[in-house]
Amino acid sequence: MWTYYPDLLAKPVPRYTSYPTAAEFDGIDPGLHREALGQTDGDISLYIHIPFCEKICFYCGCNTAAAGRKQRLESYLRALYSEIGLVASQLSQTVRVRRIAFGGGSPNALHPDQFQELVDSLFFNFACPDPTISIELDPRTMTQEWAEVIGRIGIERASLGVQTFSAHCQEAIGRVQTEDCIVQSVDWLREAGVSSLNFDLMYGLPGQSLGDLEDSLQRTRVLGADRVALFGYAHVPQIIARQRVIDARALPGQEQRFAMAAMGYAYFVTHGYAPIGFDHFAKPGGDPVAKAAMAGTLRRNFQGFTDDQSEVLVGLGASSVSSFSHLLAQNEKNSGRYRMLTSQNALTANRGILRSADARYRGAVIEQLLCQGRAQLGACLMREARTSLYPFIDRGLAAIDRQWLTILPDGLPYARSIAAIFDVHRTPDKRRFSSAV
């Protein structure tokens, strides 16, 4: 189906959920965040980070810790409530919240009553006229009570961290969950009214074979997932200490990873799913992301591919990132220091980067390439990129027509590598990012 060119995939690249990426964040004056909030107007989206899981998986690169002690969760929630009130007070009365996303970690590391109180706090502090609400969930800690809260709140979109159905792969990554557990979670969520259900799957796992992956793809389809995100496992133990538990010798090589990605793509597009970029898939009938892809309005933010058209995303909670047109601002990562700052009635964003006009332009080009598969380049950017683009053009992976750069069908696996050509921050330091496929 696709041709494997190892030289074009040799350089690790970011996933580009923002540009510049979080790897370029440095210390910022918290006043920049306060000023950006004060200048915000119109519709916005909220992201709320719950940095806790009942159990920590070896592979995970998220900012999360074991829920463990009850008082740890309660003190974090008190700090989060303080931040919610402070951030809301900085916004204009004309601001309306249209999207709310809960991520982690695992939001269902909270007790359902705690989650209900958190949602109530958001609706009390922000103007939220009928927002679309989404949530990430761990099947291992899903319960009937949680499903009832999801139904009562009216959450329409949910994402299950499935990763793999293969028992030996689950053992290797520290995420053991039976198929019955996943099936039960799906049934509960459907009964609760969830209309868009995503499965997160992974390839490139330790000991994983093509057969293991195909089995997971089939089970995902049979269970009726509306969306699928098929991620390549990013093994960066020098950055994420918990990954040192994973035996690197058991990881599939680059060529096998490529074959896995190709098989996943072929499987879903031949079983009724529309491709969203290179490694995401959605049922084309009623799924909003599939509709956005068809309409050319697909976007990319810190949650990945989205139909969200808001230009402002406000992050709440430790390590969450707020995105404004001119600024990316990340909250304090350490939950202890985060709690301390909120206790002082202080905004907690202390890292980030100002986005120059050039950065916004490059970010738009990268986003268009990943979301629409084509982008219009100005004369200066065209001259700058032409030499680097030549290997992709020469092999039929991309094409240039006047000022338009298009990623051709055979070039889909190389999309992030092509997008990285326009990233002035890209570096030969291979420790910072994961494999391009």
Order of alpha helices (4+ residues) and beta strands (2+ residues): beta-alpha-beta-beta-beta-alpha-beta-alpha-beta-alpha-beta-alpha-alpha-beta-alpha-beta-alpha-beta-beta-alpha-beta-beta-beta-beta-beta-alpha-beta-alpha-beta-alpha-beta-beta-alpha
